[in-house]
Amino acid sequence: MTDPMVEKIQSHPKYRELRAKRNRLGLWLTVLMLVVYYGYVALIAFDKQFLAQPIGTGVTSLGIPIAMGVIVFTVLITGFYVRRANGEFDKLTQDILKDATQ
């Protein structure tokens, strides 16, 4: 037994569009994050000398700003997803619900 409202929403063309866009974006952001994160881990595993290079005359090595870059990248792509979800995806959701409740 399925709810007729659920069937109506799932058959709506904008719902299919929403799912496709959201899944595609999620996949791309996941791939980007995995490349960045595992790229950094691969540098740690296979090229320690590169990451151990000192920056200037201090004790900070090149690995520290690269690690900070990974963290900043994570925050940026999260912000990008939230902005897109709160804008485009929420608009599509509202349109779907509006059409389904009529």
C-alpha positions in Angstrom: 0.0 0.0 0.0 1.4 3.3 -1.1 0.3 6.8 -0.3 -1.3 8.5 -3.4 0.5 11.8 -2.4 3.9 10.0 -2.5 3.1 8.5 -5.9 2.0 11.9 -7.2 5.3 13.5 -6.0 7.5 10.7 -7.3 5.9 11.0 -10.7 6.2 14.7 -10.9 8.8 15.8 -13.6 10.3 18.4 -11.3 10.9 15.7 -8.7 12.9 13.7 -11.2 14.8 16.8 -12.1 15.5 17.6 -8.4 16.8 14.0 -7.8 19.0 14.0 -10.9 20.5 17.4 -10.1 21.0 16.6 -6.4 22.6 13.2 -7.1 24.8 14.6 -9.8 26.1 17.4 -7.6 26.6 15.1 -4.7 28.6 12.7 -6.8 30.9 15.4 -8.2 31.5 16.9 -4.8 32.2 13.5 -3.3 34.7 12.7 -6.0 36.4 16.1 -5.6 36.6 15.6 -1.8 38.0 12.1 -2.2 40.6 13.2 -4.7 41.8 16.1 -2.4 41.7 14.0 0.8 43.3 10.9 -0.6 45.7 13.0 -2.6 47.0 14.5 0.6 47.2 11.1 2.3 49.1 9.7 -0.8 51.6 12.6 -0.4 52.0 11.6 3.2 52.5 8.0 2.3 54.7 8.4 -0.8 56.5 11.7 -0.7 57.2 12.7 2.9 60.3 14.7 1.8 58.0 17.0 -0.3 55.8 17.7 2.7 58.7 18.0 5.1 60.3 21.0 3.2 60.5 23.9 5.5 58.8 27.2 4.6 61.2 30.0 5.0 63.5 30.0 8.0 60.9 28.8 10.5 59.9 25.3 11.7 56.7 25.1 9.7 56.8 22.5 6.9 55.0 22.6 3.6 52.6 19.9 4.9 50.9 22.3 7.3 49.5 24.8 4.7 48.6 21.9 2.4 46.6 20.3 5.3 45.0 23.6 6.0 44.1 23.8 2.3 42.3 20.4 2.6 40.3 21.7 5.5 39.4 25.0 3.8 38.5 23.1 0.6 36.1 21.0 2.7 34.4 24.0 4.2 34.2 25.7 0.7 32.5 22.7 -1.0 30.2 22.3 2.0 29.2 25.9 1.7 28.7 25.5 -2.1 26.4 22.6 -1.5 24.4 24.4 1.2 24.0 27.5 -1.0 22.8 25.4 -3.9 20.5 23.3 -1.7 19.0 26.3 -0.1 18.5 28.1 -3.4 17.8 25.9 -6.4 16.9 22.6 -4.6 14.5 24.3 -2.1 12.8 26.2 -5.0 12.2 22.9 -6.9 10.9 21.3 -3.7 8.5 24.1 -3.1 7.2 23.9 -6.7 6.7 20.1 -6.3 4.8 20.5 -3.1 2.7 23.3 -4.4 1.7 21.2 -7.5 1.2 18.1 -5.4 -1.2 19.7 -2.9 -3.4 21.3 -5.5 
